[in-house]
């Protein structure tokens, strides 16, 4: 089941398809794939959401490694949606 339809910020166009192109780089000990700027921002958002259910470690590692961090815009936020 995909959560994409219920997210306030949907995944960037083409991100789901790009996931299938990821390959593991043994020397770097990490998964690699080519992403657009919008897709990288979408990954940062996914790590931001993940911190609520498990750990913030991935979001912190991603922010350090790629200098990308999702910061929610809380201006005018309405919790009664």
C-alpha positions as a printed NumPy array, in Angstrom:
array([[  0.   ,   0.   ,   0.   ],
       [  1.298,   3.441,  -0.936],
       [  1.019,   6.385,   1.425],
       [  1.565,   8.879,  -1.389],
       [ -2.13 ,   9.79 ,  -1.799],
       [ -2.506,  10.83 ,   1.857],
       [  0.699,  12.864,   2.229],
       [  0.446,  16.651,   2.454],
       [  3.53 ,  16.85 ,   0.238],
       [  3.399,  14.17 ,  -2.476],
       [  6.607,  12.475,  -3.693],
       [  8.396,  14.326,  -6.479],
       [  7.551,  13.283, -10.029],
       [  9.533,  10.248, -11.111],
       [ 10.949,   9.428,  -7.666],
       [  9.202,   6.072,  -7.377],
       [ 10.543,   5.026, -10.785],
       [ 14.072,   6.141,  -9.832],
       [ 14.054,   3.856,  -6.806],
       [ 14.177,   0.914,  -9.199],
       [ 17.465,   2.216, -10.634],
       [ 19.296,   2.282,  -7.29 ],
       [ 22.455,   0.191,  -7.092],
       [ 24.646,  -0.711,  -4.132],
       [ 28.162,   0.718,  -4.222],
       [ 30.28 ,  -1.696,  -2.184],
       [ 33.373,   0.527,  -1.832],
       [ 31.235,   3.421,  -0.582],
       [ 28.952,   1.081,   1.382],
       [ 25.836,   2.948,   0.257],
       [ 22.984,   2.831,  -2.189],
       [ 23.304,   5.202,  -5.154],
       [ 20.89 ,   6.664,  -7.679],
       [ 20.695,   9.811,  -9.762],
       [ 18.016,  12.255,  -8.598],
       [ 16.751,  15.678,  -9.586],
       [ 16.81 ,  18.495,  -7.039],
       [ 13.077,  18.05 ,  -6.447],
       [ 13.55 ,  14.307,  -5.882],
       [ 16.359,  14.918,  -3.37 ],
       [ 14.073,  17.301,  -1.484],
       [ 11.373,  14.628,  -1.535],
       [ 13.791,  12.082,  -0.022],
       [ 14.631,  14.583,   2.737],
       [ 10.894,  14.893,   3.423],
       [ 10.581,  11.096,   3.637],
       [ 13.394,  10.953,   6.2  ],
       [ 11.699,  13.786,   8.112],
       [  8.486,  11.735,   8.285],
       [ 10.363,   8.569,   9.235],
       [ 11.722,  10.229,  12.361],
       [  8.211,  10.232,  13.837],
       [  7.903,   6.447,  13.672],
       [ 11.429,   5.223,  14.317],
       [ 14.645,   7.206,  14.188],
       [ 16.006,  10.586,  13.228],
       [ 19.414,   9.055,  12.433],
       [ 18.726,   8.664,   8.709],
       [ 17.552,  12.258,   8.373],
       [ 20.632,  13.528,  10.195],
       [ 22.984,  11.364,   8.105],
       [ 21.294,  12.527,   4.881],
       [ 21.52 ,  16.174,   5.966],
       [ 25.237,  15.837,   6.793],
       [ 26.103,  13.909,   3.639],
       [ 24.098,  15.927,   1.125],
       [ 23.437,  19.241,   2.897],
       [ 19.697,  18.756,   2.437],
       [ 17.249,  18.935,   5.311],
       [ 13.477,  19.21 ,   5.219],
       [ 12.198,  22.07 ,   7.363],
       [  8.41 ,  22.289,   7.605],
       [  6.718,  25.634,   7.063],
       [  4.697,  26.081,  10.241],
       [  3.277,  29.489,   9.358],
       [ -0.497,  29.288,   9.301],
       [ -0.44 ,  25.594,  10.237],
       [ -3.916,  24.289,  11.037],
       [ -4.135,  20.978,  12.932],
       [ -7.87 ,  20.706,  12.32 ],
       [ -7.697,  19.383,   8.729]])
